[in-house]
Amino acid sequence: MAHTPHAFENQIFDHFRKNAEKINKAIEFLVEHNYTVIDLQGEIINKETIGLEKKPVVSPIRYNTRNRE
């Protein structure tokens, strides 16, 4: 059975997915070597938080309202 391409499967989205995968691998590599990474949403990623669903945030008020509880 042949694969039928969808409208969103094109070079732009494929390029984005590949870049996102490279970024995620780079973050994992840095954390593995004891670096702390702060992503674009302000989440702190280090060895203790990399496996958590909800990560600590640098400044929740500045980035958005999801951590105001």
C-alpha positions in Angstrom: 0.0 0.0 0.0 1.6 3.3 -1.1 1.8 6.3 1.1 -0.5 9.1 0.1 0.9 12.6 0.9 -1.2 15.1 2.8 -1.4 18.8 2.1 0.9 19.6 5.0 3.6 17.2 4.0 5.9 19.4 2.0 9.5 20.6 2.0 8.8 23.6 4.3 7.3 21.5 7.1 9.8 18.8 6.6 12.6 21.3 7.0 11.0 22.7 10.1 10.7 19.2 11.7 14.3 18.4 10.9 15.5 21.7 12.5 13.3 21.2 15.6 14.8 17.7 16.0 18.3 19.2 15.8 17.4 21.8 18.4 16.0 19.2 20.7 19.1 17.0 20.4 21.3 20.0 21.1 19.3 20.8 24.2 19.6 17.2 25.4 23.4 17.2 24.7 23.9 20.4 26.7 21.8 19.2 29.6 23.7 15.9 29.6 26.9 18.0 30.1 25.5 19.9 33.1 24.3 23.0 31.3 21.1 24.8 32.1 19.0 25.8 29.1 16.2 28.4 29.1 13.9 27.9 26.1 11.9 30.5 24.3 9.0 30.1 26.7 11.3 30.8 29.6 11.2 27.2 30.9 14.3 26.1 32.8 15.7 22.8 31.4 18.4 21.0 33.3 19.1 17.4 34.6 16.4 17.7 37.3 13.7 19.1 35.1 14.2 17.6 31.6 11.8 14.8 32.3 9.1 16.9 33.9 5.9 17.7 32.1 5.7 21.2 33.7 9.0 22.8 34.0 9.9 25.8 36.2 9.7 29.2 34.5 12.1 32.1 34.8 9.4 34.8 34.8 5.9 33.6 34.3 4.4 37.1 34.3 6.6 38.2 31.4 6.0 35.2 29.1 2.4 34.3 29.7 -0.2 33.5 32.3 -0.1 29.7 32.4 1.9 29.5 35.7 -0.1 32.1 37.6 -2.0 29.9 40.1 
